[in-house]
């Protein structure tokens, strides 16, 4: 591709990305779903307003499948898989620089990453036929024929190790690691990559993880953009065609992952650290993403600590007492019970009082629920802001992929506003009482003299 065409493709893609919100946000959003012969599940939203397509491919190969001695394996597997492709079928190998240049020539992008549950790969390209064909072909090579370069892994392991060591000089990192370990116990959600676990990871370990998890029959593929169902079916088939096929599209069973155990008793950790601010984290295991209490917990947490300056925690901890500049709370639902977390920063000499007040606000909210006025304000904000959750192809892609991954109804987006509107004070009070036990919280404070 000459420089004029390359610049043009990149510019059009950038403009299309920036103005993806021009698609009608308030119209019904039909999600089409079907299975391919290779076992892959496809979820399509046709969005013809701009000539581009976004694709996300999710596999059950996230960090929940790591072991304690090789924590970080999922992350580095996704990283190194994108550092070059091997020669195949008469096509030459491409190192990481050549691969990057190839994507720049197309004005497109492809890359992998991980979360606790998923290993995901994302493609973004214009739908001009020649560009689309080349982008899908290159993505299929990168997905199905990673080179696993030894020298790149040696370099990246050194870089990541240095980054981990540097992070441990910051109180926020120390607090986060201590909190995660206390909340999740022996569950993989609490595993932490360390220089030692990285040293125990070989390229062969990555190849084995990739071979076991990255199969067409395990794929949940979300497509959002200017493609029809036949076009999407062909696109996804071609993206996955270089991965190993399984007989009859039947996937070998993956090992079961245990559930997150509830806390049996409160846990408190005070860690000494010389810093201007003490880092405070309070919480416990929360709930799964497909829990029927999702909407009461969503609305309730906005009132408690997710609504910024209008939340209970901000009013009581910051505004009335000046104990923290910012304070908030959030849930992290996933395939397993992700944590409920209350977080704040305060002066070390105020930490005890800030913890006491925050816990009291939380306990009162669980016991009594919100007021009708608070509920009305939360509903107005959440319902009014719904369009901003899906105002671009990229946002819509992530939202639909979450629907697919968590087995939510295909009309989820069409009913979201109504579901928020149906939440009552009693619903919130009951849901919080079912999910949280204020007498069994983890409390981590990093800063001051410790204990």
C-alpha positions, 0 to 999 in steps of 0.5 A: 500500500502506498503512503497516500492510501495508508494515510487515507485508511488510517484517517478514515478509521480514526474519523469513523471511530470518533463519530461512531456515536452517530448510530441511533442509540435509543432504537432497539438493538437486535442481537443476532446469535448463531453457532458455526459448524466449528462450534464458535458462538457468534453475536452480531449487531449490524451497525451500517452507519459507518464503514467499519467493523469491530470484532471481539473473540473471547476464550475461557483462558483468563487468569482464573486458569493460572496456578499459584506458582505460575500466576501471570501465565494468561497475561504473558501468553496473550502478550507473546502471542502477538509478537510475531507469526511463523512462516506457513503455507508459503507465507513468510514469518513476520517479526513484531516490527513487521507485524506492526508495520503490516497493521499500520499499512492496513490502517487496522488493528488487532491485539490480545489481552486478558481479564480474570475470566477471559483471553480476548482478541480484538480486530478493528478495520474498515469494511472496504472489501480489499482492506477487510479481506487483508485485515481478516487474513492477517488477524487469522495468521496472528491468532492461529500461527503465533511465532513464540519468539524466545528472545522477545519473551526474555526481553518482556519477562525482564521488563515486566519483572522490573515493572512489578518491583517498581510498583511495589514501591507504591502504597496503592499497589501494596494495598491492592495486593494485600486486599485481593489476597485477603478477599479471595483467599486461595481462589485464582482471582487473588493470585498475583504475578511476581518475579518468581512466578514469571521466572517459572513460566516457559514458552512451552507453558504458553504454547500449552495454555494457548493450545488448550484454550484457544480453540474455535469451539471455545470462542464467543465472537462479538461483531459490531459494524457494517456487515450483514449476517452472511458477511459476519459468518464468513468473517468469523469463519476465516478468523478462526480457520487457522486454529485447531479444529475439534471433532464434531465441534465438541470441546474437551472439558476444561478443569472446573474452577471453584467458587470464591469462598465467603469470609468466615470472619473479619480480616484487618491488616495495617501495613506501615508505609511512609506516605502522605496519604494512607490507602484504605480498602474495605470489602468482601466477595460480592456476586456473579455477573448473572445474579438476579440482584444485579439491577438492585445492586447497580442502583444501590451502589450508585447511591452508596458510593458509585455516584461521586459527589452525590453518594452517601459515602462522599457526603458523610466521609468527605463533605461533613467530616473532611476525612478524605478528598475522594471515597467510593464503592464498587462491585466487580461481578464476574463468572465468580463472585467478584469483590465489593470494594469501598476505597478511600485515601486519607491522612495517616493520622485520620485513617482510624476515624475514616475507617470507622465512619465508612463502615458505619455508613455502609452498615446503615445502608445495608440495614436501612437502604436508601431514601425514596429521594436518593432512589429517584436521583439514581434512576434519573442519572442511570437511565439518562446516561444509558445511551452513553454506555453504547454510543460507539461501536467499541462500547457496544462491542464490549457490552454485547460481548459481556452479554454473550459471555455471561449468558444474559438475555439477548434483549438485555439492552432493550430492557435495561432502562425499564429494569433500572426503573423497576428497582425499589427501595425494598429491592435494594435493601434486600439485595444488599442484605443478601450479598454483604455482611458488614461484620465480616469485611476485609480492611486493609490500611497502608500508611502510617505506623501500621500495626 
